[in-house]
Amino acid sequence: MPASPEGKTEPASICRSLIRQSATAALATIERGGGAPYASLVQVAAAHDASPLLLISDLADHTKNIAGDGRVSLLFDGTRGLDNPLTGARVSVRGSVSALGDTGPEQRLKRRYVARHPEAAGYAGFPDFRFYSVRPERFHLVAGFGRIRWLDAAAVLLDAERMGALAEAEDGILAHMNADHGDAIDRYAQGIVPDAPAGWRMTGIDPEGADLRREGAVLRLDFQDMVSDASAVRCELVRLAKDLRSGSGGG
């Protein structure tokens, strides 16, 4: 059976990869009053540990539903573009949501979301829009026919306490890469999609890779090894750039 997505075979890694590479997801909430399920489309980003992040309006039905019952499910779809979508990977995340506050770490999560979706900067400060974090409880992975697994959150999410140094360094890394190494970012994008045009920006760094964006398109740059601080990120980005220049790929 082919690995999915993009060469990954370990279930928890596939779950995190699907979440990190997705710009949108289907959000299921519990309708007010009657308790019927209600599904809607939302834009998503991911925290460093791979927990989903949302920015939604108080006026939306799904937000009104959340106010009454914070239990939600999100479907991340990795089947787009496949001739037979049922052979592709997708993961449903079951958990609950809570609004982000104004602490330093929560502000960093808000910046991660806006970097992922720059158009959100125009309304993120409106009084009727709020950022939310989804606290996953269980993950249901379907990675193709016969590859179906339930996983607890502890088996999927990365240890957030071990990522403090990387989270604190992220803004500086992104500013440096986008200001001084735009050519390298374009090469990373072209290593993923050979005919990708120039003009990409790096919008996020986490222990497993980097997020790239150009206009409405997003790409995921996977690292060979997990990183935990700015020094390790630099080493991995340099390695990837050297591999691409030598024609050996991103590894």
ABEGO torsion letter per residue (X at the ends): XBBOBGGBABAAAAAAAAAAABABBBBBBBBBGAGBBBBBBBBBBBBAAGBBBBBBBAABAAAAAAAABABBBBBBBAABGBABAAABBBBBBBBBBBBBBABAAAAAAAAAAAAABAAAAAAAABAABBBBBBBBABBBBBAEBGBBBBBBAAAABBBAAAAAAAAAAAAAAAAAAAAAAAAAAAAAAAAABAABBBGBBBABBBAAEBBBBBEABBBBBBBABBBABAAAAAAAAAAAAAAAAAGAEAX
